[in-house]
Amino acid sequence: MRTNSPDREHVVVGKDELIHQIAAKAGMNLKETNKVIDAFTEVVREGVAKGYEVRLMGFGTWNLRDVAPRRVKSIRGGAQITIPARKRVGFSVGAVLSQAALDASAGRSSKKTDTQRSGTGR
């Protein structure tokens, strides 16, 4: 796992680490796990490209969303320009993933409180 900050609060799990963790939990070898992850991302990508809603119950839903055109101020000269309407991929978090995030934030806030109480805060 890589971290982007010295205090290790922001951890990034890349594809390689994800493959290792899934292989260990599923009892699969790394080559098989890599194929599964590649197939999964391809199925999601193809489904969304066709305009389908791809849903993994409890985890989340990927879909295409319409983004309305908007007027913004140009950084070159300050003139108003219009960014045209477009489509973008959206992700809605499922209940299980949402609960995991709530549990993680509750644990993190209690750790900060304990540190602050002991007077050994950074």
C-alpha positions as CSV (number, residue, x, y, z in Angstrom):
1,M,0.0,0.0,0.0
2,R,1.2,3.5,-0.8
3,T,0.6,6.5,1.3
4,N,0.5,10.1,0.1
5,S,1.2,11.7,3.4
6,P,3.7,11.1,6.1
7,D,1.1,10.6,8.9
8,R,-0.3,7.6,6.9
9,E,-3.9,8.9,7.2
10,H,-4.4,8.7,3.4
11,V,-3.6,5.2,2.1
12,V,-3.9,4.3,-1.6
13,V,-4.6,0.7,-2.5
14,G,-3.4,0.2,-6.1
15,K,-4.3,-2.5,-8.5
16,D,-1.4,-4.7,-7.5
17,E,-2.2,-4.5,-3.8
18,L,-5.9,-5.1,-4.6
19,I,-5.0,-8.3,-6.6
20,H,-2.8,-9.6,-3.7
21,Q,-5.6,-9.0,-1.1
22,I,-8.3,-10.5,-3.2
23,A,-6.2,-13.5,-4.1
24,A,-5.5,-14.1,-0.4
25,K,-9.2,-13.8,0.6
26,A,-10.5,-15.9,-2.3
27,G,-7.7,-18.6,-2.2
28,M,-6.8,-17.9,-5.8
29,N,-3.5,-17.4,-7.5
30,L,-2.4,-13.9,-8.6
31,K,-2.8,-14.6,-12.3
32,E,-6.4,-15.8,-11.9
33,T,-7.2,-12.8,-9.7
34,N,-5.8,-10.4,-12.2
35,K,-8.0,-11.9,-14.9
36,V,-11.1,-11.6,-12.7
37,I,-10.4,-8.0,-11.9
38,D,-9.7,-7.1,-15.6
39,A,-12.9,-8.9,-16.6
40,F,-14.9,-7.1,-13.9
41,T,-13.7,-3.7,-15.0
42,E,-14.3,-4.5,-18.6
43,V,-17.9,-5.6,-17.9
44,V,-18.6,-2.4,-16.0
45,R,-16.9,-0.2,-18.7
46,E,-18.9,-1.9,-21.5
47,G,-22.2,-1.8,-19.6
48,V,-21.9,1.9,-18.8
49,A,-20.8,2.7,-22.4
50,K,-24.0,1.0,-23.6
51,G,-26.0,3.2,-21.1
52,Y,-26.8,0.4,-18.7
53,E,-26.8,0.8,-15.0
54,V,-24.3,-1.7,-13.5
55,R,-25.3,-2.6,-9.9
56,L,-23.3,-4.6,-7.4
57,M,-25.8,-4.9,-4.5
58,G,-24.5,-3.5,-1.3
59,F,-21.4,-2.0,-2.9
60,G,-22.7,0.5,-5.5
61,T,-24.1,1.4,-8.9
62,W,-22.3,2.8,-11.9
63,N,-24.3,4.7,-14.5
64,L,-24.1,7.5,-17.1
65,R,-25.3,10.9,-16.0
66,D,-26.1,14.0,-18.0
67,V,-24.1,17.1,-17.2
68,A,-25.8,20.3,-18.3
69,P,-24.0,22.9,-20.2
70,R,-22.6,25.7,-18.1
71,R,-21.1,29.1,-18.4
72,V,-17.7,29.8,-16.8
73,K,-15.2,32.5,-16.8
74,S,-12.2,31.8,-19.0
75,I,-8.8,31.8,-17.2
76,R,-7.4,33.6,-20.3
77,G,-8.9,37.0,-20.6
78,G,-11.9,36.5,-18.3
79,A,-14.4,36.1,-21.1
80,Q,-17.5,34.0,-20.5
81,I,-17.4,30.6,-22.3
82,T,-19.8,27.8,-22.4
83,I,-18.8,24.3,-21.6
84,P,-21.1,22.0,-23.6
85,A,-23.4,19.4,-22.2
86,R,-21.8,15.9,-21.8
87,K,-22.2,12.6,-20.2
88,R,-20.1,11.4,-17.3
89,V,-19.9,8.2,-15.3
90,G,-21.5,8.4,-11.9
91,F,-21.1,6.0,-8.9
92,S,-23.7,5.8,-6.2
93,V,-22.5,4.1,-3.0
94,G,-24.4,1.1,-1.8
95,A,-25.5,0.4,1.8
96,V,-22.7,-1.9,2.9
97,L,-19.9,0.4,1.5
98,S,-21.6,3.4,3.0
99,Q,-21.8,1.7,6.4
100,A,-18.1,0.8,6.2
101,A,-17.3,4.4,5.6
102,L,-19.4,5.5,8.6
103,D,-17.7,2.9,10.8
104,A,-14.2,4.0,9.7
105,S,-15.0,7.7,10.3
106,A,-16.4,6.8,13.8
107,G,-13.2,4.9,14.6
108,R,-11.0,7.6,13.4
109,S,-12.7,10.3,15.4
110,S,-12.5,8.3,18.6
111,K,-8.8,7.8,18.0
112,K,-8.3,11.5,17.7
113,T,-10.3,12.1,20.9
114,D,-8.2,9.5,22.8
115,T,-5.0,11.2,21.6
116,Q,-6.2,14.6,22.5
117,R,-7.2,13.4,26.0
118,S,-3.8,11.9,26.7
119,G,-2.1,15.1,25.8
120,T,0.2,13.4,23.3
121,G,-1.4,14.9,20.2
122,R,0.8,15.7,17.2
